[in-house]
Amino acid sequence: MPFFQKIVVDAFTNVYVWKISESFDELFRAVSLKDISLTRLETMKSESHKKGFLAVRMLLQHAGYTDYDLYYDAFGKPNLKDGTHISISHSFEFSTIILSNKNCGIDLELRRDLIKKIARKFAEEPFVYHCDENSSDYVSKLTVIWGVKEAVFKVRNEVGISFKDHIFVSPFEMEAQNTTALLDFNELKIPFEVYFTEIENYTLVWLWEKEL
Ligand SMILES: CC(C)(COP(=O)(O)OP(=O)(O)OC[C@H]1O[C@@H](n2cnc3c(N)ncnc32)[C@H](O)[C@@H]1OP(=O)(O)O)[C@@H](O)C(=O)NCCC(=O)NCCS
């Protein structure tokens, strides 16, 4: 399946999702790439990463842009030439982008039990999230929390940010599909509005800085 979903978030913000079922060749033929992107593609080792990268270009084209409109800063943060904010994520079978008038971040993660093993490295104690470590909700919630922290990092990629010590996700229920988060790092105290949803066995999170 090619184009999978467009989520209209508000008048100026859209999330686009591609489900990758095409071969590398099919995707490659369908996009036009600038030289620097071709070089990047050649250096990628895994086929899955290459397809994720190309599917992002398919989404750009779907939204009326091309690879020529996209450039990266020295930290790897993507930007669009017309000033529209963009954030990008890919994970195995899916690629996603968010386009907005706000500085936003997006993250897509495959839900895996494995996340329980690293939970204490990035998340608060389970009771903070009213969560039983043995419930199925636990993996879902942990994956949201991980996605939020990755997405916050994509908005504010200051050197030295620790997922565990500087990014805090407010308690939430899965059904709510939204929460808030706080980046508390040195002099910075930035609240975020957070939204999330599940697509098949993936968790999609997007967020932006809250207007005060
Ligand atoms: C940059 C980072 C957030 C990417 O996340 P990821 O889950 O590996 O990969 P994703 O597919 O979700 O995102 C990749 C995209 O993020 C974007 N990205 C990369 N660096 C970025 C940055 N500094 N700022 C914003 N966006 C960035 C790029 O668009 C990239 O895709 P592309 O290069 O194909 O365009 C991640 O690698 C990272 O460095 N995280 C912080 C490390 C950390 O503190 N970990 C905590 C361990 S407890």
The ligand as an SDF file (V2000), in Angstrom:
LIG
                    3D

 48 50  0  0  0  0  0  0  0  0999 V2000
   17.9070   12.3030   16.1470 C   0  0  0  0  0  0  0  0  0  0  0  0
   17.0370   11.2320   16.7140 C   0  0  0  0  0  0  0  0  0  0  0  0
   15.9760   11.9030   17.5930 C   0  0  0  0  0  0  0  0  0  0  0  0
   16.3740   10.4430   15.5680 C   0  0  0  0  0  0  0  0  0  0  0  0
   15.4270    9.5370   16.0250 O   0  0  0  0  0  0  0  0  0  0  0  0
   15.3510    8.0130   15.5460 P   0  0  0  0  0  0  0  0  0  0  0  0
   14.2860    7.3370   16.3310 O   0  0  0  0  0  0  0  0  0  0  0  0
   16.7150    7.4150   15.5630 O   0  0  0  0  0  0  0  0  0  0  0  0
   14.9280    8.0330   14.0350 O   0  0  0  0  0  0  0  0  0  0  0  0
   13.6250    8.6370   13.3750 P   0  0  0  0  0  0  0  0  0  0  0  0
   13.3720    7.8610   12.1520 O   0  0  0  0  0  0  0  0  0  0  0  0
   12.4900    8.7990   14.3310 O   0  0  0  0  0  0  0  0  0  0  0  0
   14.0840   10.0990   12.9710 O   0  0  0  0  0  0  0  0  0  0  0  0
   15.0530   10.2870   12.0090 C   0  0  0  0  0  0  0  0  0  0  0  0
   14.8860   11.6900   11.4820 C   0  0  0  0  0  0  0  0  0  0  0  0
   15.0840   12.6130   12.5260 O   0  0  0  0  0  0  0  0  0  0  0  0
   15.4900   13.8320   11.9130 C   0  0  0  0  0  0  0  0  0  0  0  0
   16.5890   14.3620   12.7140 N   0  0  0  0  0  0  0  0  0  0  0  0
   17.8500   13.8850   12.8130 C   0  0  0  0  0  0  0  0  0  0  0  0
   18.5810   14.6740   13.6260 N   0  0  0  0  0  0  0  0  0  0  0  0
   17.7440   15.6440   14.0480 C   0  0  0  0  0  0  0  0  0  0  0  0
   17.9080   16.7590   14.9040 C   0  0  0  0  0  0  0  0  0  0  0  0
   19.0890   17.0250   15.4710 N   0  0  0  0  0  0  0  0  0  0  0  0
   16.8450   17.5760   15.1320 N   0  0  0  0  0  0  0  0  0  0  0  0
   15.6620   17.3190   14.5580 C   0  0  0  0  0  0  0  0  0  0  0  0
   15.4370   16.2750   13.7140 N   0  0  0  0  0  0  0  0  0  0  0  0
   16.4750   15.4520   13.4760 C   0  0  0  0  0  0  0  0  0  0  0  0
   15.9020   13.5340   10.4760 C   0  0  0  0  0  0  0  0  0  0  0  0
   14.9120   14.0690    9.6390 O   0  0  0  0  0  0  0  0  0  0  0  0
   15.8990   12.0330   10.4360 C   0  0  0  0  0  0  0  0  0  0  0  0
   15.4770   11.4430    9.2410 O   0  0  0  0  0  0  0  0  0  0  0  0
   16.2090   11.7090    7.8280 P   0  0  0  0  0  0  0  0  0  0  0  0
   17.6350   11.9890    8.1450 O   0  0  0  0  0  0  0  0  0  0  0  0
   15.9640   10.4710    7.0460 O   0  0  0  0  0  0  0  0  0  0  0  0
   15.5180   12.9070    7.2580 O   0  0  0  0  0  0  0  0  0  0  0  0
   17.8160   10.2100   17.5500 C   0  0  0  0  0  0  0  0  0  0  0  0
   18.6600    9.4710   16.7620 O   0  0  0  0  0  0  0  0  0  0  0  0
   18.6210   10.8190   18.6750 C   0  0  0  0  0  0  0  0  0  0  0  0
   19.7170   11.2510   18.4980 O   0  0  0  0  0  0  0  0  0  0  0  0
   18.0680   10.8230   19.8870 N   0  0  0  0  0  0  0  0  0  0  0  0
   18.6920   11.3790   21.0350 C   0  0  0  0  0  0  0  0  0  0  0  0
   19.6150   10.4080   21.6750 C   0  0  0  0  0  0  0  0  0  0  0  0
   19.2970   10.1860   23.0940 C   0  0  0  0  0  0  0  0  0  0  0  0
   19.4070   11.0700   23.9110 O   0  0  0  0  0  0  0  0  0  0  0  0
   18.8800    8.9930   23.4600 N   0  0  0  0  0  0  0  0  0  0  0  0
   18.4940    8.7110   24.8000 C   0  0  0  0  0  0  0  0  0  0  0  0
   18.8990    7.3720   25.2210 C   0  0  0  0  0  0  0  0  0  0  0  0
   18.1790    7.0170   26.7940 S   0  0  0  0  0  0  0  0  0  0  0  0
  1  2  1  0
  2  3  1  0
  2  4  1  0
  2 36  1  0
  4  5  1  0
  5  6  1  0
  6  7  2  0
  6  8  1  0
  6  9  1  0
  9 10  1  0
 10 11  2  0
 10 12  1  0
 10 13  1  0
 13 14  1  0
 14 15  1  0
 15 16  1  0
 15 30  1  0
 16 17  1  0
 17 18  1  0
 17 28  1  0
 18 19  1  0
 18 27  1  0
 19 20  2  0
 20 21  1  0
 21 22  1  0
 21 27  2  0
 22 23  1  0
 22 24  2  0
 24 25  1  0
 25 26  2  0
 26 27  1  0
 28 29  1  0
 28 30  1  0
 30 31  1  0
 31 32  1  0
 32 33  2  0
 32 34  1  0
 32 35  1  0
 36 37  1  0
 36 38  1  0
 38 39  2  0
 38 40  1  0
 40 41  1  0
 41 42  1  0
 42 43  1  0
 43 44  2  0
 43 45  1  0
 45 46  1  0
 46 47  1  0
 47 48  1  0
M  END
$$$$
